[in-house]
Amino acid sequence: MAAEPADDIAAGFDCLSAPTLRGWPALQARLVHHVKRAALRQLHASNAGEMLLLRFYLVGEESSEQALQRELRIAPPEWLVRQLDQHLADEQHHARLFAQAIVERGGNAQAAASPEEAPQPDWFSRRKLARWQALIRRHAPHFAHGGLVPAYAIGLSAEQMASRILQRHCALIGPQHALHQLLSRVLADEDRHIRLCSHTLQRCVAPHEQARLAQLMREVRDTERGFGVTGALGMWIAGVALRLRPGATRPVQHQHHA
């Protein structure tokens, strides 16, 4: 599995690169990787499972990402406004593409026109978002740019995780699969977002704040890992249940146009 882009990381900002895991965290990451690969196979074995998988992506784009975007729009510096607008436009475009792919498979989906219309995340995702909000509140007073720094730190970690998920998914299904073009396009955008988040944090964090940023990134990634195993097992169980459901149909190969 390829690593996330880590170019242009300045001295003192090594914490922004995806960490090299050892011991239990490394074992946990391998376990999550293998369980999620198995979950993807189960979900792709039925049309309903494939639609559920696409809905995971759709809700992720519309709820988690846009919730963070709203957090970032609290008095951002002038130079950041255009970047935020482009980032949000990318996420909204991804949501429309995932919604279209669900409709092509016989499901009902419509990308929200605004964050307020986005579907509500599930209980699991709401707990995770609550943890992020608590992290932002706790760390904001320690940075000159306030909540912008922890919000961007969480955004960086989320983009790095999205890149890993999409890399895994593209590798599993292969370039001949109808969804590969869509997923690889979103992956390219997420990798670009990783670089933007990293550059923004390097610009916003002063030298005397770097130690606090490193502590923040550790807490963000520990929180992310804490939800990993549970989420992976939940995906696998859902995939098996949908594949074995009476009347379950196999996915029809659709030609998706990005």
C-alpha positions as CSV (number, residue, x, y, z in Angstrom):
1,M,0.0,0.0,0.0
2,A,1.5,3.3,-1.1
3,A,2.3,6.0,1.5
4,E,0.5,9.4,1.5
5,P,2.3,12.3,-0.1
6,A,4.8,13.8,2.3
7,D,6.7,16.3,0.2
8,D,7.6,19.8,1.2
9,I,7.5,19.1,5.0
10,A,9.7,21.8,6.7
11,A,12.0,21.2,9.6
12,G,10.0,20.9,12.8
13,F,6.9,19.7,11.1
14,D,7.7,16.0,10.8
15,C,4.5,15.3,12.8
16,L,2.4,16.2,9.8
17,S,3.7,13.2,7.8
18,A,1.9,9.9,8.3
19,P,3.8,8.2,11.2
20,T,5.7,5.0,11.0
21,L,3.9,2.7,13.3
22,R,5.5,0.1,15.6
23,G,4.3,-2.4,18.2
24,W,0.6,-2.6,18.9
25,P,-0.4,0.4,16.7
26,A,1.3,-1.3,13.7
27,L,-0.4,-4.6,14.5
28,Q,-3.7,-2.8,14.8
29,A,-3.2,-1.0,11.5
30,R,-2.5,-4.3,9.7
31,L,-5.5,-5.9,11.3
32,V,-7.8,-3.0,10.2
33,H,-6.3,-3.2,6.7
34,H,-7.0,-6.9,6.3
35,V,-10.5,-6.7,7.8
36,K,-11.4,-3.8,5.6
37,R,-10.2,-5.6,2.5
38,A,-12.4,-8.5,3.5
39,A,-15.3,-6.1,4.2
40,L,-14.9,-4.6,0.7
41,R,-15.1,-8.0,-0.9
42,Q,-18.3,-8.8,1.0
43,L,-19.8,-5.4,0.1
44,H,-18.9,-5.8,-3.6
45,A,-20.6,-9.2,-3.6
46,S,-24.1,-7.7,-3.7
47,N,-25.7,-4.7,-5.3
48,A,-27.1,-3.5,-2.0
49,G,-23.6,-3.9,-0.4
50,E,-22.1,-1.8,-3.2
51,M,-24.7,0.9,-2.8
52,L,-24.1,0.9,1.0
53,L,-20.4,1.3,0.3
54,L,-21.0,4.3,-2.0
55,R,-23.4,5.7,0.7
56,F,-20.5,5.6,3.2
57,Y,-18.5,7.7,0.9
58,L,-21.4,10.1,0.2
59,V,-22.2,10.7,3.9
60,G,-18.5,11.0,4.7
61,E,-18.1,13.8,2.1
62,E,-21.3,15.6,3.1
63,S,-21.2,15.4,6.9
64,S,-17.7,14.9,8.3
65,E,-15.8,17.1,5.8
66,Q,-18.4,19.9,5.7
67,A,-18.6,19.9,9.4
68,L,-14.9,20.6,9.5
69,Q,-15.3,23.2,6.8
70,R,-17.8,25.1,8.9
71,E,-15.3,25.0,11.8
72,L,-12.6,26.4,9.5
73,R,-14.7,29.3,8.4
74,I,-14.5,31.0,11.8
75,A,-12.5,34.1,10.9
76,P,-10.0,32.5,8.5
77,P,-7.1,34.7,7.2
78,E,-7.8,36.3,3.9
79,W,-5.3,34.2,2.0
80,L,-7.1,31.0,3.2
81,V,-10.6,31.9,2.0
82,R,-10.1,31.0,-1.7
83,Q,-8.4,27.7,-0.7
84,L,-11.4,26.8,1.5
85,D,-13.8,27.6,-1.3
86,Q,-12.0,25.3,-3.7
87,H,-11.7,22.5,-1.0
88,L,-15.4,22.7,-0.3
89,A,-16.3,22.7,-4.1
90,D,-14.1,19.5,-4.5
91,E,-16.0,17.8,-1.6
92,Q,-19.4,18.8,-3.0
93,H,-18.4,17.5,-6.5
94,H,-17.3,14.2,-4.9
95,A,-20.7,13.9,-3.2
96,R,-22.5,14.5,-6.5
97,L,-20.4,11.7,-8.2
98,F,-21.1,9.2,-5.4
99,A,-24.8,10.1,-5.5
100,Q,-24.9,9.5,-9.2
101,A,-23.2,6.1,-8.8
102,I,-25.8,5.1,-6.2
103,V,-28.7,6.1,-8.6
104,E,-27.0,4.1,-11.4
105,R,-27.3,1.1,-9.2
106,G,-31.0,1.6,-8.5
107,G,-30.7,3.4,-5.2
108,N,-32.0,6.8,-4.1
109,A,-29.5,9.5,-3.4
110,Q,-29.1,13.2,-3.9
111,A,-26.1,15.2,-3.0
112,A,-27.0,18.0,-0.7
113,A,-27.0,21.6,-2.1
114,S,-25.6,22.9,1.2
115,P,-24.1,21.6,4.4
116,E,-27.4,22.2,6.2
117,E,-29.1,19.7,3.9
118,A,-26.5,17.0,4.2
119,P,-27.6,13.7,5.7
120,Q,-26.9,13.2,9.4
121,P,-24.0,10.9,10.1
122,D,-24.6,7.6,12.0
123,W,-24.1,7.2,15.8
124,F,-20.6,6.0,15.3
125,S,-19.6,9.0,13.2
126,R,-21.3,11.4,15.6
127,R,-19.2,10.1,18.4
128,K,-16.1,10.6,16.4
129,L,-17.2,14.2,15.4
130,A,-17.8,14.9,19.1
131,R,-14.3,13.8,19.9
132,W,-12.9,16.2,17.2
133,Q,-14.9,19.1,18.6
134,A,-13.5,18.4,22.1
135,L,-10.0,18.4,20.7
136,I,-10.5,21.7,18.9
137,R,-11.8,23.3,22.1
138,R,-9.0,22.0,24.2
139,H,-6.1,23.0,21.9
140,A,-7.4,26.2,20.3
141,P,-6.2,28.5,23.1
142,H,-2.6,27.3,22.6
143,F,-2.3,28.6,19.0
144,A,-2.2,32.2,17.8
145,H,-4.6,31.1,15.0
146,G,-7.0,29.5,17.5
147,G,-9.3,26.7,16.4
148,L,-8.0,27.0,12.8
149,V,-4.9,24.9,13.7
150,P,-6.6,21.9,15.5
151,A,-9.4,21.9,12.8
152,Y,-6.8,21.8,10.1
153,A,-4.8,19.1,12.0
154,I,-8.0,17.0,12.1
155,G,-8.6,17.7,8.4
156,L,-5.1,16.6,7.5
157,S,-5.5,13.3,9.4
158,A,-9.0,12.8,7.8
159,E,-7.6,13.4,4.3
160,Q,-4.6,11.0,5.0
161,M,-7.1,8.3,6.2
162,A,-9.3,8.9,3.1
163,S,-6.2,8.5,0.9
164,R,-5.4,5.1,2.6
165,I,-9.0,4.0,2.2
166,L,-9.2,4.9,-1.5
167,Q,-5.8,3.4,-2.2
168,R,-6.9,0.1,-0.6
169,H,-10.2,0.2,-2.5
170,C,-8.6,0.9,-5.9
171,A,-6.0,-1.8,-5.4
172,L,-8.6,-4.4,-4.5
173,I,-11.1,-3.8,-7.3
174,G,-8.5,-3.1,-10.1
175,P,-8.6,-0.7,-13.0
176,Q,-11.3,-2.7,-14.9
177,H,-14.0,-2.2,-12.3
178,A,-16.6,0.3,-13.1
179,L,-16.0,2.3,-9.9
180,H,-12.2,2.5,-10.3
181,Q,-12.3,5.7,-12.4
182,L,-14.5,7.5,-9.8
183,L,-12.4,6.3,-6.8
184,S,-9.1,7.2,-8.5
185,R,-10.3,10.7,-9.4
186,V,-11.4,11.3,-5.8
187,L,-8.1,9.9,-4.5
188,A,-6.1,12.4,-6.7
189,D,-8.1,15.2,-5.1
190,E,-7.6,13.9,-1.6
191,D,-3.8,13.7,-2.1
192,R,-3.9,17.3,-3.3
193,H,-5.9,18.2,-0.1
194,I,-3.2,16.5,2.0
195,R,-0.6,18.8,0.6
196,L,-2.8,21.9,1.0
197,C,-3.6,21.0,4.7
198,S,0.1,20.4,5.4
199,H,1.2,23.7,3.8
200,T,-1.5,25.6,5.6
201,L,-0.4,24.2,9.0
202,Q,3.2,25.0,8.3
203,R,2.2,28.6,7.5
204,C,-0.1,29.0,10.5
205,V,2.0,27.5,13.3
206,A,4.8,29.5,14.8
207,P,8.1,27.9,15.9
208,H,7.2,28.1,19.6
209,E,3.9,26.3,18.8
210,Q,5.4,23.3,17.0
211,A,5.7,21.1,20.1
212,R,2.0,21.7,20.9
213,L,1.2,20.8,17.2
214,A,3.1,17.5,17.6
215,Q,1.1,16.7,20.7
216,L,-2.2,17.6,18.9
217,M,-1.3,15.4,15.9
218,R,-0.6,12.4,18.3
219,E,-4.0,12.8,20.0
220,V,-5.8,13.2,16.6
221,R,-4.2,10.0,15.2
222,D,-4.8,8.1,18.5
223,T,-8.5,9.0,18.3
224,E,-8.6,7.9,14.6
225,R,-7.0,4.5,15.4
226,G,-9.4,4.0,18.3
227,F,-12.3,3.9,15.9
228,G,-10.5,1.8,13.3
229,V,-11.1,-1.8,14.4
230,T,-14.8,-1.2,15.3
231,G,-15.5,0.5,12.0
232,A,-13.8,-2.3,10.0
233,L,-15.7,-5.0,11.8
234,G,-19.0,-3.2,11.3
235,M,-18.3,-2.9,7.5
236,W,-17.6,-6.6,7.3
237,I,-20.7,-7.6,9.2
238,A,-22.9,-5.3,7.0
239,G,-21.3,-6.8,3.8
240,V,-22.0,-10.4,4.9
241,A,-25.5,-9.6,6.0
242,L,-26.4,-8.0,2.6
243,R,-24.7,-10.7,0.6
244,L,-26.6,-13.5,2.4
245,R,-30.0,-11.6,2.5
246,P,-32.7,-13.5,0.6
247,G,-33.1,-12.1,-2.9
248,A,-29.7,-10.4,-2.9
249,T,-28.5,-9.6,-6.4
250,R,-25.0,-9.3,-7.6
251,P,-23.8,-5.9,-8.8
252,V,-24.3,-5.0,-12.4
253,Q,-21.2,-3.5,-14.0
254,H,-22.0,0.2,-14.8
255,Q,-19.9,2.5,-16.8
256,H,-19.4,5.6,-14.6
257,H,-18.4,8.9,-16.3
258,A,-16.6,11.3,-14.0
